Amino acid sequence: MVMNYEIIFFTPIFASLIGFILLRILKKRKRSAKTIYKLINDLEKKYIY
């Protein structure tokens, strides 16, 4: 019974932790894509125009 109680107790904690980590990674990706586009635009303005 102790084993089942541990599985029931810790599974939601691990699932929410993994979900939180995935959301953080996705947010960082979006931010980095925006900064890359901004960097490209700045470089185009500086060297082309």
C-alpha positions in Angstrom: 0.0 0.0 0.0 2.9 2.4 0.7 4.1 2.0 -2.9 0.7 2.8 -4.3 0.4 5.9 -2.1 3.8 7.2 -3.2 2.8 6.7 -6.9 -0.5 8.5 -6.4 1.1 11.3 -4.5 4.2 12.0 -6.6 2.8 11.5 -10.1 0.9 14.8 -10.3 3.9 16.6 -8.9 6.2 15.2 -11.5 3.7 15.8 -14.3 3.2 19.4 -13.3 7.0 19.9 -13.0 7.5 18.5 -16.5 4.7 20.7 -17.9 6.2 23.8 -16.2 9.6 23.0 -17.7 8.2 22.5 -21.2 6.3 25.8 -21.0 9.5 27.6 -19.9 11.4 26.1 -22.8 8.7 27.1 -25.3 8.5 30.6 -24.0 12.3 31.0 -24.3 12.1 29.7 -27.9 9.6 32.3 -28.8 11.6 35.1 -27.2 14.8 34.0 -28.9 13.1 33.9 -32.3 11.8 37.5 -31.7 15.3 38.7 -30.8 16.8 36.9 -33.8 14.4 38.7 -36.1 15.1 42.0 -34.4 18.8 41.4 -34.8 18.5 40.6 -38.5 16.4 43.7 -39.1 18.9 45.9 -37.2 21.8 44.5 -39.2 20.0 45.0 -42.5 19.3 48.6 -41.5 22.9 49.2 -40.5 24.7 47.6 -43.5 22.2 47.8 -46.4 20.6 51.2 -46.0 
